[in-house]
C-alpha cells in the first residue's frame, strides 16, 4: 500500500470510489460537488494505491489566516474498509499538518455515519446540523488541535 499525491488522471478512479460508497456514506447528489472539488479546489489531495489500484482517497484544504486545515473528501473502497487504510491515510495527513507551522487546528466535516471513526482519531465533535449534506446526511463538524 502506498499513499501518493492525486493527479488529474486519477479523477475517474476517485469518482468510482465515491460511487461505491453511495448511498451508505454519501448521497448521490454529492457527486457533482466532488467533481467541482477535483477540478477546482484541490490543494493537497492523496490517493491510496495497492497493486496499482486506487483503493482510497482524501484531501486537505488550507485556511492559513485562521490557522486551520480541513480534511476533505475521504473514502476507502468498501471491501477494503476496516483494514486500517483510512487510519493510515488520516494519520498521513495529520503528520503532514503537524509539520506545518501555519496550522494549529484540523477540522473535518463528516456525517453521523462516519464521525465515530474521527472520534477514535482524537477529533472532538463541536457542531451538528441536521440534513446538511442531503436528507438524512447530517453535518458532524469535528476538530483536532495539533499545536498548543
Order of alpha helices (4+ residues) and beta strands (2+ residues): beta-alpha-alpha-beta-beta-beta-alpha-beta-alpha-beta-beta
